[in-house]
Amino acid sequence: MPMSVFFSGFPSFPNIEVLNRTIEGFIKIGVVGASKVAVEETYDCLKKGKFSVEKLDDALRKVCRGGAYWGTTAGAYVGMEYGMERIRGTRDWRQMAQLLFYSLVSLLSLMT
């Protein structure tokens, strides 16, 4: 995952690039996962026409859980990919990392 301008002001750890990339991947994809669940829950509320405090509380829990699941998967993927590139000194491990990522994503979809 390339470093972005969005996180240029984000506090980083000097000389620990793998940790910086892992945290950045966690935050980026975690926000995407939380947004996905938020849209699904909003659609569900609008479709049923029922709004309550309990429904809002349940939706907030699902949003946080979705963000954590997706963020953890992305953080693990980015950290492993960068770590393997540093260890091996080459980028050909990317295909194996993508296979691992897709298997983790399929596991996440089964969990939710």
N, C-alpha and C positions, 0 to 999 in steps of 0.2 A: 504494500500500500504506500503510494508516494506521500511524502510529507506535504502538507497543504499550507496555504497562506492563512486559512482560517485559524489554525493553531499556532501561528507564528509567535503570538504573545503568551502562549500557554507555558506555564513553568515546566522546565525540563531538568532532568538529572544529568549533570555533566559526566561524560565518559561512560554512560550506561545507555547506549543507543537502543539496545534491544528492549529495555524497559520503557523508554520513550515511545517507541513504535507500538509496543503492546498496549500501553495506556491510550495512545491516540486511536488505535484500531478499536479498542473497547468503547471509547466515547463515541466515535463516529457511527459505528454500526449499532451501538446500543440506542442511540437517538433514533436511528432508522427503525429498529425493532419496536421501540416504544411508540413511535408515530404510527406504525402499521397497526398495532393493537388498539391504539386510540381511535383510529378511523373505523376499525371493525366494531368497536364497542359503541361508537357514536351512531353508526348505521343501525346497529341492533336496537338501540334506544329509540331512534326515530321510526324504525319499522314497527316496533311494538307499541309505540306511543306512550310508554310508561317511564316516568322519571321519578326517582325517589333517592333518598339519602343512601339507602342500602345498595341500590344499583350503582350509584356514583362511587361508593366505597369499593364495591366489587370491581368496577371498571378501573379504578386507580390501582388496585392490587395487580390486576392483569397487565396493565401498562408497565408497571415497575418490573414485574416478573418477565415480561417479553423483552424489555430492554436489557435486563440482566442476562437472560439466556443468550440473546443474539450478540450482546457485547462480549460475553465470556468466550463464545465460539470464535468471534472475530479476533479477539485479543490473543487467544491461543494460536490461531492460524498465523497471524502476523508475527508473533513472537517466535514460533517454530520456524517459519519460513526465513526470517532474518537470521536466526541462530544457526540454521543449517547452511545458509549462504556463507556466514562468517567461518564456520567450522570447515566446510569443504572448500571454500574459496571459489565456488562456482555457482551458477544459477540454474543448473539442470534439475535441481530437486523440486522445482516449481510444479511440475506435473503431479508428482506424488503428493505435494502439499495441497493442491487443488482437489485431488481425490479424497484426501483426508477431510478437507473443508466440506465437501459435498456430503460425505458420510455423516459428519457432525450436524450439518443442517437438516438432514433427513431424520436424525435422532431427535433434534429439537422439535421438528414438526410433529413427531409422534408424542412428545411430552406435552405439547400444548393442546 
